[in-house]
Amino acid sequence: MSPCSRLALALAAAGKRAISSAPRNSAVKDSLPKLAVTRRVEDSQPLLIKEIAAEVVARISAGHAVVNLSQGVPCLPIFKEAEERMVNFLREGHLPYSHVAGIWSVRETAAKFVNHFYGTDFTADHTIITAGGIQACFNTLALVVESKADVVLSTLPAYSLYQAQTSYFGGTFAAMTSGSDGRLRPEALHAAFDEQRKAGRRVRCVCLCTPNNPTGVVMSRQEVEELASALDLELAREPAGFLVLLDEVYLGLHDGAHVSLLQVASEQLRRRICLVLSASKGLGAMPGARAAWLTVGDKALVPEMLKVQSAVSANASTIAQVGLEASLAHCMSDPKVLQQVHDYYSTRIGFMVEQLNSLGQKYNLGVLCSHPRGAFYIWADFSGLTAVENDLQLQRLLLDRGVAVIPGSAFSISPSLKMLRINCARDDMEELQTAVRIFDETLAGLCGSS
């Protein structure tokens, strides 16, 4: 056990002793009325992904064997360059605040990275370093959502964060009709805008996650260009305007086919885009650092967003910031870096796709999944499984047998569709083999041995 682990256990034990020895006044405790929390908080729902992740950690801590294929955590180590930069920063002996928007050199590097990969001309003045992608999304929605009349549109399936934050701000979350893979088509976009206008509401933000989470799908250049034209048309129809929250945190895991909306956007559309990128996935593999950034198309909005961030988190961790800077510099220094990241995960994904589809054939469930083009997880379809009513039942059966996955309903779709997101980011291939065995045993119990 590491010194840090021993210290954590010691502190936890000390805390328990302190609580158990503290005097208790049951009369006072029983007479305390329940605190009335705000309706905004009371009506908000916790993210199912986070709840499952917490349960998995608790099970592992209790000594249970669990192959964790749930939360979107990479398994590659952080880049050596980032590790050395953060260690050296700590050795300087100071951990100062930075500007709320981030250290200037980190903002410059983040802007250079976006320009390098997207062919744009942003500067540090367009850039805010945030405490993870969640903070970046929060900053964006805070500018435009304050009542039920304010609508946030998203394709489904989608990361439920967008819906949760919209609800927290008191807005209305609405889905745009899309294929099961999350692709957004122009006619669906126009239909969603028309529906909100008829209802007397106004669209204030369109959330686009690409490569898509949870499907791993990327859109073709033609699809992205058609979508850009459709958004331009809606901008012309909306006097108050709206933002486009472009969530591309899975950049770096795609197979080279990814085309960003930012790359084909007109000038007016570019100024409405808020691009979210992060070092949590393919660009650094350090989700615990909470190192992300916003590139704001209209830099006049940056001071407004900083009002939000200064009241919520202020600056992102300075340690995380220097790690982010080193990671991005490393990615720009050699084009092979991200290709190696993609190839590493592609091997694991390929194994799981082949094995799960073999099980689909074995148990007459059809093709369960395909190889994603921009993720380290797979989106598996168990709709042919009649022995369970929904994805939550299947997820629970698998967890009880020792493999953790995320049910599709965590991405704002119906549990009855029986979709699962399965993270293939495990360094030890034997863990994936164990997961396949557990899937086999679970399906055998549900379908009968074949």
Secondary structure, 3 states (H helix, E strand, C coil): CCHHHHHHHHHHHHHHHHHHHCCCCHHHHHHCCCCCCCHHHHHCCCCHHHHHHHHHHHHHHCCCCCEECCCCCCCCCCCHHHHHHHHHHHHCCCCCCCCCCCCHHHHHHHHHHHHHHHCCCCCHHHEEEEEHHHHHHHHHHHHHCCCCCEEEEEECCCCCHHHHHHHHCCCEEEEECCCCCCCCCHHHHHHHHHHHHHCCCEEEEEEEECCCCCCCCCCCHHHHHHHHHHHHHHHHHCCCCCEEEEECCCCCCECCCCCCHHHHCCHHHHCCEEEEEECCCCCCCCHHHCEEEEEECCHHHHHHHHHHHHHHCCCCCHHHHHHHHHHHHHHHHCCHHHHHHHHHHHHHHHHHHHHHHHHHHHCCCCCCCCCCCECCEEEEECCCCCCCCCHHHHHHHHHHHCEECEEHHHHCCCHHHCEEEEECCCCCHHHHHHHHHHHHHHHHHHHCCC
